[in-house]
């Protein structure tokens, strides 16, 4: 009975999951756009919240992992090395990091949207071109 209940769990649809993955970035751009250092702390906390279940499942979303790495670097630079670059240039740096993430995902032939798309289709279709 427990096995059936696990199989019946509903997953967040792929497009909604992409939106959820962008939430840390949206908060980052809003708060840093106002010059607030919380624009780094809050997105880091949200990114960690998104990655923790992925660690348990050992199934990682490239965008969420990129977010955690970026916000860790931004927090280190801002709070330890007292750099304001991550706040002052949050738009440019953030977009550039997301551009690199998307480009690398294409180069390694694992587009970051593929994992989210798999949520909407049965596993039998995952290998189809």
Secondary structure per residue as TSV (DSSP state, phi and psi in degrees):
chain	resnum	aa	ss	phi	psi
A	1	X	-	360.0	-43.0
A	2	X	H	-62.7	-38.8
A	3	X	H	-60.3	-41.5
A	4	X	H	-64.2	-38.3
A	5	X	H	-66.3	-36.4
A	6	X	H	-66.8	-40.1
A	7	X	H	-69.1	-25.1
A	8	X	T	-87.8	-3.7
A	9	X	-	-61.8	134.9
A	10	X	-	-87.9	136.9
A	11	X	-	-95.7	157.6
A	12	X	-	-67.7	130.6
A	13	X	-	-56.7	151.2
A	14	X	H	-54.8	-48.1
A	15	X	H	-64.8	-37.2
A	16	X	H	-68.6	-35.9
A	17	X	H	-65.8	-37.1
A	18	X	H	-62.8	-41.8
A	19	X	H	-60.7	-43.8
A	20	X	H	-62.1	-38.8
A	21	X	H	-66.3	-25.1
A	22	X	H	-84.3	-13.1
A	23	X	H	-55.8	-45.9
A	24	X	H	-58.7	-37.9
A	25	X	H	-69.6	-40.6
A	26	X	H	-62.1	-45.9
A	27	X	H	-63.9	-40.0
A	28	X	H	-57.3	-50.8
A	29	X	H	-67.0	-36.9
A	30	X	H	-67.2	-53.7
A	31	X	H	-68.2	-41.8
A	32	X	H	-70.5	-28.9
A	33	X	H	-62.4	-25.3
A	34	X	T	-93.7	2.6
A	35	X	T	78.6	20.7
A	36	X	-	-94.7	127.3
A	37	X	T	-68.6	-18.4
A	38	X	H	-63.5	-16.0
A	39	X	H	-64.0	-11.0
A	40	X	H	-104.8	-38.9
A	41	X	H	-70.1	-47.8
A	42	X	H	-63.4	-48.2
A	43	X	H	-62.0	-34.2
A	44	X	H	-62.4	-44.6
A	45	X	H	-63.1	-43.1
A	46	X	H	-65.6	-42.1
A	47	X	H	-61.8	-42.5
A	48	X	H	-63.5	-39.8
A	49	X	H	-60.3	-37.1
A	50	X	H	-74.8	-30.5
A	51	X	H	-85.1	-28.2
A	52	X	H	-54.8	-47.9
A	53	X	H	-63.7	-30.1
A	54	X	H	-69.0	-33.2
A	55	X	H	-65.0	-43.8
A	56	X	H	-64.1	-37.8
A	57	X	H	-85.1	-13.7
A	58	X	T	56.5	38.9
A	59	X	-	-133.0	100.7
A	60	X	-	-101.1	140.8
A	61	X	-	-94.8	125.0
A	62	X	H	-59.0	-37.7
A	63	X	H	-68.3	-39.8
A	64	X	H	-66.9	-40.0
A	65	X	H	-66.6	-42.3
A	66	X	H	-59.9	-41.3
A	67	X	H	-61.6	-46.7
A	68	X	H	-61.2	-46.5
A	69	X	H	-61.6	-45.7
A	70	X	H	-63.2	-47.3
A	71	X	H	-70.8	-25.7
A	72	X	H	-67.5	-45.2
A	73	X	H	-63.7	-43.5
A	74	X	H	-63.5	-41.5
A	75	X	H	-65.7	-42.8
A	76	X	I	-61.7	-48.5
A	77	X	I	-62.7	-39.8
A	78	X	I	-77.4	-46.2
A	79	X	I	-95.0	-25.1
A	80	X	I	-96.9	-45.5
A	81	X	S	-97.6	1.6
A	82	X	-	56.0	40.0
A	83	X	-	-91.9	136.6
A	84	X	-	-100.0	2.3
A	85	X	H	-59.2	-35.8
A	86	X	H	-73.7	-17.3
A	87	X	H	-95.2	-47.8
A	88	X	H	-66.9	-37.3
A	89	X	T	-115.1	35.9
A	90	X	H	-58.6	-38.8
A	91	X	H	-64.5	-55.0
A	92	X	H	-61.0	-50.5
A	93	X	H	-64.5	-43.3
A	94	X	H	-61.9	-47.8
A	95	X	H	-63.4	-38.1
A	96	X	H	-65.6	-41.8
A	97	X	H	-63.7	-42.7
A	98	X	H	-66.5	-35.8
A	99	X	H	-61.9	-46.2
A	100	X	H	-61.7	-42.3
A	101	X	H	-60.6	-45.5
A	102	X	H	-65.5	-43.2
A	103	X	H	-63.9	-44.8
A	104	X	H	-64.4	-38.3
A	105	X	H	-63.9	-33.4
A	106	X	H	-73.8	-39.4
A	107	X	H	-62.0	-40.6
A	108	X	T	-86.0	6.5
A	109	X	T	60.3	35.6
A	110	X	-	-134.7	69.9
A	111	X	-	-51.4	139.2
A	112	X	H	-62.5	-22.3
A	113	X	H	-80.5	-16.6
A	114	X	H	-61.3	-43.7
A	115	X	H	-62.8	-38.5
A	116	X	H	-69.9	-36.9
A	117	X	H	-65.3	-33.6
A	118	X	H	-61.0	-23.5
A	119	X	T	-65.2	-24.8
A	120	X	T	-97.6	-6.0
A	121	X	S	-129.6	147.2
A	122	X	-	-63.3	151.9
A	123	X	G	-57.8	-26.3
A	124	X	G	-60.8	-26.4
A	125	X	G	-91.5	-6.8
A	126	X	T	-64.1	-29.9
A	127	X	T	-89.6	-10.0
A	128	X	-	-67.0	143.5
A	129	X	-	-83.4	360.0
